[in-house]
Amino acid sequence: PSRASLLTGMYAIHTGMYHDSIKQDSSWGLPTEWTLLPRHLGQLANYSTHMIGKWDIGHAAWELTPTERGFDTFHGYYGASETFFTHQMMHYTTVGTDQDYLSECPDNKFVDLKAGTENWHAQFQYSTDLFTAKAAALIGEHADTPNAPFFLYMAHQAAHYPYEASQNSIDRFSAKFLDGFDTRMKFAACVWELDQSVGQVVDALKGAGAYDNTVIFVASDNGAIPGKSGAGSNWPLRGGKFTLFEGG
């Protein structure tokens, strides 16, 4: 879109992002007037800054994408949701020229996986394993310059819909849920894979000699959606995703 239409669309960030997420054909994103942490770290403290995983705060113009917002490198996807193995963005849009483009894609989906601003040719690799391997590689490279500060933002896809995991992990939980709770079983498998990733990243930090000088923050992007099939509960906290209560 033109810059004028992009800036107009950014008005939605103030009123719409609380209610919904950025879709594949959204013309707006996080306003560029807001400086993000990696740019502060890079400019003020000479950090190398890297991002892996889910972006989802704007991709309608290059100026909204990670390497234009302060990250030296980016390996991941722009959109709100995609498959774990094929990395196909889920079909959310129903209007606009994007609909015509998607109609030419298998199952109305397309691969959303980037290395910087170029396509990352790693299709059919499970995203949790793929992102973990990239994180370990970046940490290993940092070991060669141990005195240089290093910032890594790792936004895992797990454990987001569509809840995919390796068959071995799914089988691990096959006997732990009642019949009819397949969604919860797959969700548990996703979380199991995520737990393994956290351990592998910590091991990589220790192997690089960086663990004792590293601060690790872990956060979830939102709570469960009570009442949705397989979505879980936030009890004893109130509310869920899309609310400002503690459970959200």
Secondary structure, DSSP 8 states (H G I E B T S, - for coil): --HHHHHHHTTHHHHTTTT----TT----S-TTS--HHHHHHHHH--EEEEEEE--S--SSGGGSGGGTT-SEEEEE-SS-B-TTT-EE-----SSHHHHHHTTSGGG-EE--EETTEE---TTS-HHHHHHHHHHHHHHHHTTSTTS-EEEEEE--TT-TT----HHHHHHTTTSS-TT-HHHHHHHHHHHHHHHHHHHHHHHHHHTT-GGG-------S----TTSTT----TTS---TTSSSTT-
